[in-house]
Amino acid sequence: MKTILVALFASLLFITNLSKPCLAQQTPSSTTATVSNTYSLSVVIHNVNNRTGKLYVGLANTPANFSGESLQRKVIDVPASGEITCVFDGLAPGRYAVRLFQDLNDNKKMDFSGQMPAEPFGFSNVAMLMGPPDFDQSSFDLNENKSIRVRVLEM
């Protein structure tokens, strides 16, 4: 009889402890619902004089992908008129920079004449060049849905 009572008591303790979390578990009340906020960035490109080719728009979030392979890249056919809008969705809050070039000869790369760009280009936060901009000069904070304007420059 004693073993039956001990087994019954042990079973009762086991069943009641199933509803309690162990150290590795979290109870629904102790979990914090982390909803990842993401934002949209609209890049409005203006001052496009040559109405041919494609625009290659790169988005960077570090100095390394500002000067190298972009975090995200969009390719846009240049329309016959008007400003051009490029949208990047699902972006985490942080610092970003935009760089772009207009590929006039469809070789999918920025052409140079010596060290000077031979095709139109642009950077966020840069309306006039005093040498190649870096990530810090071109970057901006994204902590809400945002629209920025990028001016296309020609040498």
Backbone as CSV, one residue per row, in Angstrom:
resi,resn,N_x,N_y,N_z,CA_x,CA_y,CA_z,C_x,C_y,C_z
1,MET,0.807,-1.184,0.000,0.000,0.000,0.000,0.860,1.262,0.000
2,LYS,1.993,1.205,0.751,2.887,2.335,0.823,3.488,2.640,-0.543
3,THR,3.876,1.627,-1.311,4.445,1.847,-2.644,3.402,2.412,-3.598
4,ILE,2.147,2.023,-3.438,1.097,2.572,-4.298,0.913,4.053,-3.988
5,LEU,0.911,4.417,-2.700,0.781,5.825,-2.325,1.984,6.642,-2.805
6,VAL,3.207,6.113,-2.677,4.413,6.813,-3.135,4.353,6.993,-4.649
7,ALA,3.954,5.935,-5.388,3.853,6.016,-6.850,2.781,7.029,-7.242
8,LEU,1.641,7.010,-6.547,0.577,7.962,-6.833,1.022,9.393,-6.540
9,PHE,1.698,9.604,-5.422,2.199,10.912,-5.067,3.246,11.396,-6.077
10,ALA,4.162,10.515,-6.476,5.202,10.862,-7.457,4.561,11.210,-8.799
11,SER,3.534,10.468,-9.194,2.834,10.755,-10.452,2.151,12.107,-10.383
12,LEU,1.531,12.399,-9.235,0.871,13.680,-9.056,1.876,14.830,-9.135
13,LEU,3.028,14.700,-8.495,4.074,15.716,-8.579,4.573,15.882,-10.022
14,PHE,4.755,14.769,-10.721,5.234,14.812,-12.098,4.225,15.545,-12.986
15,ILE,2.946,15.226,-12.837,1.913,15.849,-13.660,1.817,17.338,-13.365
16,THR,1.880,17.729,-12.104,1.781,19.164,-11.793,3.019,19.924,-12.246
17,ASN,4.171,19.270,-12.287,5.390,19.947,-12.729,5.483,20.051,-14.243
18,LEU,4.676,19.318,-14.981,4.681,19.449,-16.435,4.228,20.838,-16.865
19,SER,3.374,21.437,-16.086,2.876,22.762,-16.453,3.835,23.881,-16.047
20,LYS,4.869,23.556,-15.263,5.842,24.557,-14.845,7.071,24.468,-15.746
21,PRO,7.682,25.587,-16.071,8.848,25.535,-16.943,10.085,25.071,-16.202
22,CYS,10.953,24.376,-16.944,12.257,24.081,-16.390,13.162,25.264,-16.711
23,LEU,14.430,25.195,-16.405,15.318,26.325,-16.606,15.444,26.739,-18.072
24,ALA,15.327,25.805,-18.989,15.518,26.119,-20.402,14.251,26.605,-21.080
25,GLN,13.116,26.493,-20.380,11.860,26.903,-20.990,11.493,28.305,-20.526
26,GLN,10.630,28.929,-21.304,10.080,30.207,-20.899,8.573,30.066,-20.838
27,THR,7.995,30.692,-19.863,6.543,30.702,-19.794,6.033,31.788,-20.727
28,PRO,4.806,31.660,-21.192,4.278,32.712,-22.062,4.339,34.090,-21.430
29,SER,4.210,34.187,-20.113,4.250,35.502,-19.479,5.668,36.052,-19.409
30,SER,6.683,35.161,-19.459,8.055,35.667,-19.362,8.674,35.940,-20.722
31,THR,8.051,35.490,-21.787,8.597,35.805,-23.104,8.200,37.210,-23.488
32,THR,9.140,37.910,-24.018,8.829,39.241,-24.518,8.596,39.117,-26.003
33,ALA,7.487,39.588,-26.435,7.162,39.505,-27.853,8.040,40.493,-28.600
34,THR,9.026,39.973,-29.321,9.909,40.846,-30.074,9.414,40.894,-31.512
35,VAL,8.773,41.965,-31.818,8.288,42.173,-33.165,9.358,42.979,-33.885
36,SER,9.914,42.394,-34.917,10.984,43.056,-35.645,10.394,44.139,-36.538
37,ASN,10.684,45.389,-36.208,10.220,46.496,-37.034,11.104,46.609,-38.247
38,THR,10.483,46.639,-39.391,11.215,46.879,-40.618,10.617,48.098,-41.298
39,TYR,11.434,48.718,-42.107,11.027,49.964,-42.732,11.237,49.914,-44.233
40,SER,10.646,50.892,-44.883,10.741,51.040,-46.326,11.525,52.306,-46.632
41,LEU,12.409,52.210,-47.612,13.176,53.362,-48.057,12.851,53.618,-49.521
42,SER,12.340,54.807,-49.803,12.083,55.231,-51.181,13.207,56.167,-51.592
43,VAL,13.860,55.833,-52.696,14.936,56.657,-53.227,14.392,57.343,-54.476
44,VAL,14.254,58.654,-54.417,13.769,59.436,-55.553,14.998,59.991,-56.272
45,ILE,15.168,59.586,-57.517,16.349,59.950,-58.298,15.958,61.061,-59.265
46,HIS,16.696,62.171,-59.189,16.363,63.314,-60.042,17.615,63.801,-60.765
47,ASN,17.416,64.716,-61.677,18.472,65.282,-62.500,19.044,64.249,-63.478
48,VAL,18.175,63.373,-63.989,18.598,62.376,-64.973,18.475,63.030,-66.352
49,ASN,19.616,63.360,-66.950,19.615,64.042,-68.245,19.579,63.073,-69.422
50,ASN,20.329,61.995,-69.335,20.337,60.984,-70.402,19.190,60.012,-70.166
51,ARG,18.285,59.937,-71.105,17.092,59.102,-70.936,17.239,57.774,-71.656
52,THR,18.383,57.129,-71.425,18.644,55.801,-71.981,19.316,54.958,-70.911
53,GLY,19.404,53.691,-71.162,20.143,52.794,-70.279,19.387,52.400,-69.029
54,LYS,20.157,51.945,-68.058,19.609,51.462,-66.797,20.307,52.160,-65.639
55,LEU,19.588,52.296,-64.543,20.161,52.797,-63.298,20.433,51.609,-62.383
56,TYR,21.634,51.529,-61.868,22.004,50.521,-60.883,22.057,51.229,-59.536
57,VAL,21.153,50.870,-58.638,21.027,51.526,-57.340,21.446,50.532,-56.264
58,GLY,22.480,50.882,-55.515,22.991,50.014,-54.458,22.722,50.590,-53.087
59,LEU,22.364,49.725,-52.155,22.103,50.113,-50.770,23.174,49.480,-49.892
60,ALA,23.777,50.288,-49.020,24.835,49.806,-48.129,24.472,50.112,-46.686
61,ASN,24.969,49.275,-45.779,24.782,49.549,-44.353,26.097,49.483,-43.576
62,THR,27.211,49.342,-44.301,28.545,49.375,-43.697,29.506,50.037,-44.681
63,PRO,30.635,50.514,-44.198,31.634,51.048,-45.136,32.102,49.992,-46.143
64,ALA,32.166,48.730,-45.717,32.630,47.661,-46.611,31.676,47.445,-47.784
65,ASN,30.366,47.403,-47.525,29.468,47.194,-48.662,29.083,48.499,-49.352
66,PHE,29.577,49.624,-48.852,29.448,50.877,-49.586,30.504,50.937,-50.690
67,SER,31.693,50.462,-50.369,32.769,50.498,-51.364,32.907,49.180,-52.122
68,GLY,32.188,48.148,-51.723,32.252,46.849,-52.390,30.886,46.412,-52.877
69,GLU,30.572,45.152,-52.654,29.281,44.585,-53.057,28.178,45.150,-52.166
70,SER,27.135,45.688,-52.771,26.035,46.315,-52.033,25.252,45.297,-51.213
71,LEU,24.647,45.774,-50.139,23.750,44.956,-49.329,22.560,44.508,-50.178
72,GLN,21.973,45.457,-50.888,20.886,45.187,-51.844,21.140,46.034,-53.081
73,ARG,20.673,45.532,-54.224,20.850,46.274,-55.466,19.595,46.149,-56.309
74,LYS,19.233,47.240,-56.947,18.087,47.267,-57.862,18.573,47.803,-59.200
75,VAL,17.994,47.265,-60.273,18.289,47.728,-61.622,16.983,48.255,-62.205
76,ILE,17.023,49.504,-62.692,15.813,50.182,-63.159,16.037,50.682,-64.579
77,ASP,15.094,50.398,-65.467,15.134,50.988,-66.805,14.835,52.478,-66.678
78,VAL,15.618,53.294,-67.355,15.421,54.743,-67.293,14.211,55.105,-68.150
79,PRO,13.192,55.730,-67.551,12.010,56.118,-68.326,12.298,57.354,-69.196
80,ALA,11.384,57.650,-70.098,11.556,58.763,-71.031,11.526,60.119,-70.344
81,SER,10.870,60.226,-69.192,10.812,61.523,-68.505,10.504,61.320,-67.028
82,GLY,10.700,62.392,-66.265,10.314,62.408,-64.861,11.350,61.859,-63.909
83,GLU,11.035,62.027,-62.615,11.883,61.467,-61.573,11.680,59.960,-61.518
84,ILE,12.642,59.278,-60.958,12.614,57.815,-60.884,12.617,57.438,-59.409
85,THR,11.734,56.527,-59.028,11.672,56.089,-57.638,12.040,54.616,-57.541
86,CYS,12.896,54.325,-56.594,13.345,52.963,-56.306,13.028,52.692,-54.835
87,VAL,12.388,51.570,-54.523,11.964,51.280,-53.158,12.670,50.031,-52.634
88,PHE,13.223,50.160,-51.446,13.810,49.034,-50.714,12.900,48.768,-49.519
89,ASP,12.355,47.559,-49.434,11.433,47.191,-48.349,12.102,46.253,-47.354
90,GLY,11.508,46.155,-46.178,11.935,45.184,-45.173,13.294,45.472,-44.569
91,LEU,13.637,46.740,-44.416,14.946,47.110,-43.880,14.891,47.262,-42.361
92,ALA,15.883,46.706,-41.707,16.003,46.855,-40.252,16.441,48.281,-39.933
93,PRO,16.122,48.766,-38.749,16.601,50.100,-38.373,18.128,50.136,-38.405
94,GLY,18.682,51.286,-38.776,20.138,51.415,-38.801,20.592,52.534,-39.707
95,ARG,21.894,52.557,-39.993,22.492,53.554,-40.894,22.643,52.921,-42.268
96,TYR,22.252,53.677,-43.264,22.308,53.223,-44.651,22.875,54.330,-45.529
97,ALA,23.346,53.944,-46.701,23.797,54.891,-47.714,23.417,54.324,-49.073
98,VAL,23.158,55.216,-50.012,22.768,54.811,-51.368,23.830,55.317,-52.336
99,ARG,24.169,54.490,-53.291,25.027,54.898,-54.398,24.405,54.370,-55.673
100,LEU,24.611,55.076,-56.767,24.009,54.640,-58.021,24.871,55.077,-59.192
101,PHE,24.672,54.407,-60.314,25.248,54.862,-61.565,24.296,54.517,-62.693
102,GLN,24.409,55.275,-63.777,23.582,55.051,-64.955,24.450,54.378,-66.012
103,ASP,24.079,53.159,-66.364,24.818,52.384,-67.365,24.292,52.762,-68.749
104,LEU,25.039,53.609,-69.435,24.596,54.113,-70.732,24.870,53.140,-71.878
105,ASN,25.870,52.282,-71.740,26.252,51.390,-72.833,25.937,49.919,-72.558
106,ASP,25.167,49.637,-71.516,24.687,48.290,-71.192,25.809,47.270,-70.969
107,ASN,26.928,47.708,-70.386,27.986,46.743,-70.057,27.945,46.331,-68.581
108,LYS,26.914,46.783,-67.868,26.629,46.400,-66.481,27.733,46.791,-65.487
109,LYS,28.489,47.844,-65.826,29.504,48.336,-64.905,29.686,49.829,-65.118
110,MET,30.253,50.465,-64.102,30.546,51.900,-64.174,31.803,52.094,-64.998
111,ASP,31.709,52.911,-66.034,32.863,53.184,-66.885,33.591,54.431,-66.395
112,PHE,34.901,54.451,-66.588,35.744,55.566,-66.179,36.583,56.045,-67.352
113,SER,36.914,57.318,-67.294,37.870,57.906,-68.216,39.051,58.318,-67.339
114,GLY,40.054,57.467,-67.284,41.127,57.649,-66.300,40.566,57.310,-64.935
115,GLN,40.602,58.278,-64.022,40.024,58.049,-62.697,38.687,58.756,-62.518
116,MET,38.221,59.398,-63.562,36.952,60.126,-63.504,35.819,59.270,-64.069
117,PRO,34.641,59.301,-63.442,33.500,58.550,-63.978,33.109,59.063,-65.366
118,ALA,32.888,58.125,-66.274,32.471,58.485,-67.631,30.955,58.377,-67.793
119,GLU,30.274,57.852,-66.783,28.827,57.715,-66.817,28.237,58.436,-65.605
120,PRO,26.969,58.862,-65.708,26.324,59.553,-64.582,26.271,58.669,-63.328
121,PHE,26.315,59.316,-62.160,26.349,58.598,-60.884,25.730,59.468,-59.805
122,GLY,25.544,58.915,-58.616,25.017,59.694,-57.504,25.183,58.974,-56.184
123,PHE,25.099,59.741,-55.104,25.213,59.216,-53.744,24.185,59.918,-52.863
124,SER,23.689,59.230,-51.853,22.808,59.890,-50.892,23.608,60.951,-50.137
125,ASN,22.946,62.048,-49.796,23.529,63.171,-49.049,24.638,63.908,-49.788
126,VAL,24.814,63.679,-51.084,25.879,64.341,-51.831,25.263,65.040,-53.038
127,ALA,25.332,66.361,-53.053,24.819,67.124,-54.195,25.964,67.683,-55.038
128,MET,27.160,67.795,-54.434,28.327,68.288,-55.150,29.548,67.545,-54.612
129,LEU,30.413,67.124,-55.503,31.564,66.321,-55.099,32.794,67.160,-54.806
130,MET,33.487,66.747,-53.771,34.819,67.257,-53.457,35.697,66.018,-53.248
131,GLY,35.678,65.126,-54.213,36.359,63.836,-54.104,35.333,62.750,-53.851
132,PRO,35.770,61.505,-53.942,34.820,60.402,-53.726,34.284,60.399,-52.295
133,PRO,32.967,60.334,-52.124,32.413,60.309,-50.765,32.613,58.938,-50.121
134,ASP,32.598,58.916,-48.801,32.670,57.643,-48.090,31.313,57.346,-47.440
135,PHE,31.249,56.234,-46.751,29.998,55.798,-46.129,29.483,56.843,-45.140
136,ASP,30.371,57.397,-44.313,29.941,58.367,-43.295,29.328,59.618,-43.927
137,GLN,29.890,60.094,-45.025,29.349,61.278,-45.698,27.987,61.005,-46.327
138,SER,27.803,59.791,-46.819,26.592,59.452,-47.566,25.504,58.824,-46.712
139,SER,25.817,58.444,-45.488,24.869,57.661,-44.694,23.819,58.521,-44.004
140,PHE,22.734,57.867,-43.655,21.603,58.481,-42.958,20.983,57.421,-42.066
141,ASP,20.241,57.867,-41.060,19.563,56.940,-40.150,18.215,56.549,-40.714
142,LEU,17.921,55.272,-40.627,16.604,54.764,-41.015,15.955,54.187,-39.760
143,ASN,14.976,54.912,-39.224,14.258,54.441,-38.039,12.754,54.639,-38.204
144,GLU,12.361,54.857,-39.462,10.962,54.971,-39.856,10.940,54.848,-41.379
145,ASN,9.760,54.693,-41.954,9.664,54.708,-43.409,10.161,56.063,-43.884
146,LYS,11.009,56.053,-44.898,11.680,57.291,-45.289,11.772,57.405,-46.796
147,SER,11.786,58.638,-47.259,12.026,58.955,-48.665,13.207,59.904,-48.731
148,ILE,14.190,59.582,-49.572,15.340,60.460,-49.767,15.457,60.792,-51.249
149,ARG,16.133,61.889,-51.540,16.376,62.301,-52.916,17.855,62.163,-53.228
150,VAL,18.143,61.605,-54.403,19.521,61.459,-54.854,19.641,62.151,-56.208
151,ARG,20.602,63.046,-56.285,20.860,63.811,-57.511,21.875,63.045,-58.362
152,VAL,21.563,62.913,-59.646,22.498,62.292,-60.578,23.502,63.354,-61.009
153,LEU,24.783,63.021,-60.916,25.872,63.923,-61.262,26.568,63.426,-62.529
154,GLU,27.116,64.346,-63.284,27.884,63.992,-64.470,29.180,64.772,-64.457
155,MET,30.247,64.158,-64.915,31.547,64.825,-64.983,31.763,65.370,-66.381
